[in-house]
Structures are given as C-alpha cells and as structure tokens.
Amino acid sequence: MSTDVTDKSPAAAPPGKGGGSAAGGGVLQLIVDGLRRNMRQYGMLIALGLLVVLFQVWTGGDLLLPRNVSNLVLQNSYILILAIGMMLVIIAGHIDLSVGSVTAFTGAFAAVLTVQHDVAWPVALVLCLVVGAVAGSVQGFLIAYLGIPSFIVTLAGMLLFRGLTEILLEGQTLGPFPDGLQKMGNGFLPEVGPDTNYHNLTLLLGFVLLAFVVLQEVRDRKRQQEFALDVVPLNLFLLKLVAIAAAVLTVTMLLASYKGAPIILIILGLLVVGYGYIMRNAVFGRHIYAIGGNLPAAKLSGVKDKKVTFLVFLNMGVLAALAGLVVAARLNAASPKAGLSFELEAIASSFIGGASMSGGVGTVLGAIIGGLVLGVLNNGMNLLSVGSDWQQVIKGLALLIAVGFDVWNKRKSGS
C-alpha cells in the first residue's frame, strides 16, 4: 500500500503533457505550481511586465508611445551590451568594476583617431575593439594567472582607464564623429518596399524574430523532455509563448510606426542570440557555469579554469569597447565624464536579471531583462519628473530586493 502512495507523487508532474485530468481548478493550480517552481526564471519577466503596465498608466500612455519606445532602446543600448558581458563575468564568480572607464577610454580613443587624425571610421572601430580586447586580456591575465582578486584588479583598472581618458582628451570634449559611426548610436534601418504607413523591414524582422523564438522554445522543451528533465506544464508553456508573441509583436508595431528598428537593436539582437547559444550549447559556456558553480569540481573534471577566466575578461573588454563606441556615437562626442556609473548599472542589471552572488547562475536573456527593468524605471520616472535623488533610492531598493530574493530562494531550496 505504501508503494502505491509513493507511485502517485510523480504522477502530479505529467499533467504538463495534458493538463486536462485535474479536478476543477486543476489547470490554474498547475500554472501556479509551475510559476512557483520557476520563479527565478519568470519572476523578473513578470516584474518587467508589471512595471510597463504601471508606468503606462501613471504616464497617461506616454511610456509606450512609438517615439519613446525607440528612445528607450537607444538610451539603454550600451548598458545592455555591458550587462551581457557582466553576466558572464558574474556567472564565472568574478566582478568587473572597470567597464565604465574602459567604455570612456575607447570612446575617447575613437574620437582621437577619427576627429584629430582623420582615420576612416571602420578602421577606428576595429582598433577600438582591439584596445578593449587588450584591456580585458591584461586584467584577465592578472586575475586568472597571477591570482589577484578581480575586485582589486578591476578597481585599479577603473582608476587607470579613467585617468587615461582624461589624459587622452586633455580634459575636453572631442567631436563630432563621422556619419557612419554616428549611425551606430542613432541610426535606423533603411525603408524598403511600398508605402504601408509602417516600416516594412522592421515588420519583416519582427515576424522572423517571433518565429525564431517560438521554434527555439519548442526545441528546448523537446530536448529537455528527451533527457527526462523537468519541464514547465504545457499550459504554462503555452501561456509563455502567447506572452512572448504579444511582447514581440507590440514592440515591432511600435517601432515600425515610428522610424523603424534602430541599428543598435539589430546589434543587440545578434549579441543576445550569439551569447545565448554559447552559454546554452557551447563547451565554453558550460565551463563558465562550472567554474562559477563549483571551482574545485570543475578542476577535477578537467576544465581549464584559468583559460576560461582569462577569456571571460577579454570578452568583457571587447564588449566594453563596443559600448564605448555606441555611447560616443549617440552623444556625437567623446567626454572625460562618459561611462560614469556604467559598471554599477551593468552589475545591477545582472543581479536583477537573476545572477547569483556566489556565481554559477544566470542567463544572457536575464541580463537583458534586468537591464530593461532599470531602463523602464529610469524612463518612467523621467516622464513623471521624479528627481534624480529619488531615482537613485528606487533603483537601489530594486537591486536590494532582487539580491534579497536570490538569497531567500537559495535558502528555501536548500532547506
């Protein structure tokens, strides 16, 4: 008789396949249970949706005006780029305080090349990425191979590159940039096709993105089922697909009714897809999770932890350089004060998006969601004319709540 009882406990999971055999209210209970089990994955996504709805109401509909949605993308693009790299650093169990200063330095370097020395902007772009890679690799070498804590190395890097930026610009703002480089931060996709009152290329890309995301979600679910891994109930999965479709189509229509998709949004999309694939499917991504989750076990498994750490910081340097080019292009000038507090915004985005203080946890999409949460907070509070002092208080509380939730969730799962 006791064996019958234990056999019935796993039978509560299969309703994800059908979901129709539960008694009255069973479907709703399955969805609630699924949300509870996957709170880490969906918590911030739900919070982002609630923030959008709240600010849409509080601002009288201004938040989701096409022009404001476009500005929201442009204003937060460089933070989102930094958040992707920072997420990888935090998953690996480290931190990088230098990214804001590296961002400012590469923007200044681009200005010196293009404005003072008339270097072609594509050449300047490549050189700036190389400079970012060198900066990241030097810090990565000190951390990985010399064993100096990342906090100390990157704190020194923050001071060093901020000073070099001041020296390079001689304390002055330098610009303007060539038109080609400006379009990285302010440009939009060209209009093609017949006049439809919408940006045709943006509509096409939106539908392609929707199809790609849905297929990817279905494929991931099937793969999890093949390996006998836990999957969310079917009802919750379908609800997730509907929410994704609604979000993608809404943003697509809003952007298409203004000037179309910003060029930087395409760059961001490629970064999310590329890094998402690396972290989910590539050996390098699994090694990052391994050294952040359990370094001794990773070493015993043959993971070259020093090499992985070195490459993670090299990658962070390249993304910081890219963010520096984007912010300089958007401002159309390089400034000694550029990039201030960018490292804090990137770190906050990662933790709000689900990264763990102890490492080994987090996703690229989570970093984007965390960055969007901060971006919507900033934009919504600006529309409501909230003072900068209160904005800092609210963002600090948001970060504290996110990290507190991580600690609570970890204790609960460990109990």
Secondary structure, DSSP 8 states (H G I E B T S, - for coil): -HHHHHHHSGGGSGGGT---SS-TTHHHHHHHHHHHHTHHHHHHHHHHHHHHHHHHHHTTT-TT-HHHHHHHHHHHHHHHHHHHHHHHHHHTT---S-HHHHHHHHHHHHHIIIIIS---HHHHHHHHHHHHHHHHHHHHHHHHTS---HHHHHHHHHHHHHHHHHHHHTTS-B----HHHHHHHH-B----SS--SS-HHHHHHHHHHHHHHHHHHHHHHHHHHHTT-----HHHHHHHHHHHHHHHHHHHHHHHTTT--BHHHHHHHHHHHHHHHHHHHSHHHHHHHHHHH-HHHHHHTT--HHHHHHHHHHHHHHHHHHHHHHHHHHHTSB-TTTTTTHHHHHHHHHHHTT--TTSS---HHHHHHHHHHHHHHHHHHHHTT--HHHHHHHHHHHHHHHHHHHHHHHHHHH-
